[in-house]
Amino acid sequence: MSEHVPQPRPDVLRTDDFDFELPKELIAQRPKRRGESRLLHLPRHQGPQHHVITDLPDLLRPGDLVVTNDTKVRRARLLGRRLDDQGTPGGRAEALLVEPLDEHRWTCMLRPGKRMKPGRRLVFADPEGGTDGARSIIALVLGRQDDLFELRFERPFSPEVIGRLPLPPYIERDADEADDDSYQTIFANELGAVAAPTAGLHFDQRIIEQLALRDIELTSITLHVGPGTFRPVTSADPSRHVVDAERFSVGEDAAAAIERTRSRGGRVLAVGTTVVRTLESMAHDVDTVADADGAGTIRAGSGRTDLLILPGHSFKAVDLLLTNFHLPRSSLLMLVSAFAGRDRVLDAYRLAVEQRYRFYSYGDAMLLEPELP
């Protein structure tokens, strides 16, 4: 007897409702210099407007608040070899470290996954070392749950010494020295991500200075971006997609800054979808007092969020969104569509393709105001 697979109702959105045509040459393989990206502005009462990222301070109001993500990308990509029973290095192995469990154990993604059975030993080396000696380390595969493995390393070690910076899968090259700077935001402070919060990559010191001159406040939260950010939505019904839980923290300073902004009638600009998911998780799950307009007051706290934001979500914490252009059929595009309206966003994406904007992590940016009720 075949298993019944429920289908999405005809009155709800399907995953293919978030599709669009994207020429491969618009996927940015290298970044522009900070402060040189283009900016597509989607105002609430007007059509799309073309700017550059240095115009951002002029598109905001005195009293607004800019919230960034200060996570720092870990050198989480390890390259090495599989060891046979005699300890001889054989076929290639690659690990993406996700999160430490203790001094010796990490959760990670492994390639080739089919060959990584419990008991398999692997040897990893630093970028300039071989697969033996003090500049290498051996790990044992302990087990697997879904696409995450558990590795036990023979000794404590620093991925910053032995690892490489991971780049997204759609950047078709290995990371080089230039990426050590360009794939970290200038806010990066809290080590723990496997991918950059890419909307923050556009900022340079000049933009920050201009924000201050216009009496626009700046604060940061932390969300350690995990590999799930690249996970495709495979279900026809997007509500069935599972977002990997990611660690976040909202400090006292950030919570106080949001409170000050609300009290003076300012707006909260989330720099990136990671900030949106963090603040909206806190607004829905932590002590929140809703005001007459539906906005929430967020208190400091930390935890994990697996919040999936789809059209129909009631935003409590975010008034404006700065973000890059995202993949078709992705949960990130769905979040942006929830904030600014699916038809409105997809029309803007088609315009961006027509005007040759650059897409994804090293691409250009959008500034979105929410859709009119």
C-alpha angles and dihedrals in degrees: 000000000000120000115251112239111201114228126218114266114253091241095060130072121264128212092252088059085076097056128116138166114262122181109226092231090067092064102101113233095179130029128244116236113283111274095025102088122116119247125210108202119204105193121195097239102030142048124268117301128202119229142144123251093254087066090067097097090053091051091057130068131239106266095035121126126224113206117196134182113244097194116134123218113244121222085248102156113098122187123197148114139281114248123223124219091277092051095253114147113244135157123015123274131190130190131191107201111220107173138347117241096186137327092300108025131073136174110229147154116253135202129235086029097184091062096049102093121163109279095032113135122215133188122211128189136197117257093266101034136082127240095270138053132037094323094063135066135202123223133190123217106233101178149310138245114188105311096337122092131195117228128190114205121208092238140002112280142169118246086205088070103038103026139077129228109263117229124197116272093248091062098086100207139063121267116264135190092280090060091057086075105024095050093054122073119231086245093058109130111128111071115219116087129110092200133034123251086242101198087068092058090079095065124098132173092266092061091047091052091050091051090054092048089055092050092249112148125224128206138157140224127186129239116163103220113225132198090265088081087078096043110121121231102245100172119090086224107061092203088071093061114112118218115208112245113252130194117249140174133194111194130210092257093054093046090050091048091053090049091051091049093051093047093053094045095252128145129246114230113199112209099214139347091277090065091047093053092046096049094041090050090054093044092053101035107031132057103302130171112201118215126211092277094052095255119140135223110227125210125206117271147123139226141110129303131201093170114158110200115204133166108293093046113136107226114218105166110032129067102170134024131208111191145147125250110276139211121278114264092011128141088238092058088048090054092051090047090051089054101044106017127274098245092044093050096045090049088053091048091053089050090049090053090048091050092046099244114173117249139218132004099345094032137097129289144244129213109206132192116197123269116264112259 
